[in-house]
Amino acid sequence: AKSGEQQPTMAMPPIMYGTAWKAERTEALVVQALHAGFRGVDTACQPKHYNEEGVGAGVRRGMEELGLTRGELFLQSKFTPLRGQNPAA
């Protein structure tokens, strides 16, 4: 859409797949969740607990395998300030 145009909206699903503490299994588990019917995925910008790169890879793969469009998915992310991060992560 062009700047200033109204974006299509999607209602927040009643239940979302949470991706915390999945580590290296994140991508495969997100794909499995999409295959199971989840259309909402929750993640966060907090490397201590979340693998956002794995979430993105799982969403991309799940969309390809199921023929979904981005508009059919609700992705929720959160930002955690540096003081809430694990500097070693």
N, C-alpha and C positions, 0 to 999 in steps of 0.2 A: 504494500500500500504506500501511497505517496505521503509525504509529510503533511500532517494536518487532517488526513482522512481518518474516519472512524475505523478502528480495528474490530474484527469480529470477536465476540466474547464467547466463553464457554463457562458453564456453571461448574463450580468446584464439586468434584465427585464426593459422595457421602463417605467414602473410605479411600485412603491412599496407601500406596506401598512405601514404607519407610526404608531408607537406605543406610542408616547409621550402622556402624560396626560390621560392615560386610567385607571391608578391606579388598583383597584381591579377587574375591568372589562377586563383587558388585555387578560387573557387566553381565555375567551369566544369570544372576538372580533377578536383575531388572528384566532381562529377556523372558525369563520364566514367569515373572509377575505379569508382564504384558500378555503372554500366551494364556495365562490363567484368567484374563479378563480385566485386570487393573488398567485404568486409564488415567490415574493420578499417581504421580511419583514425587516423593518428598526428599529433598536433599538440603545441604547447607555448605556455605563456604567456611568449612571448619575441618581442615585436614586431619586433625586429631581423631575425629569420629567418622568422617565422610570421605568418599572417593568420588568427587564430582566428575573426574575424567572417565571413570568406570561407568557412572550413571549415563553420561553422554554417549559413550560407546554402546551401552546396553539399549538405550532409547533408539539410537540410529539402527542398530541391528534388528531390534524388535519391529521397528517400523517397516524395514525392508522385508522381513520374513512374513509379516502379517498384512502388508499392503496398507498400513495406516499412514495418515498425513499428520503433520505437526498439529494441525487444528483439532485433531481428535484426542489430543493428550493434554493433560493439565500438569504442568511442572511447577513445583513450589520449591523455592530456595530461600535461604536466609543468610544474612551476613553476620559474622561474629567478629567483634573488635579484636585487635591483636592481644589484649590482656586476657581474652578467653581462649586463646590458641595455645597449642603445645609447640613452643619454639623448636623443639627437636624433631617434630613431625615433618 
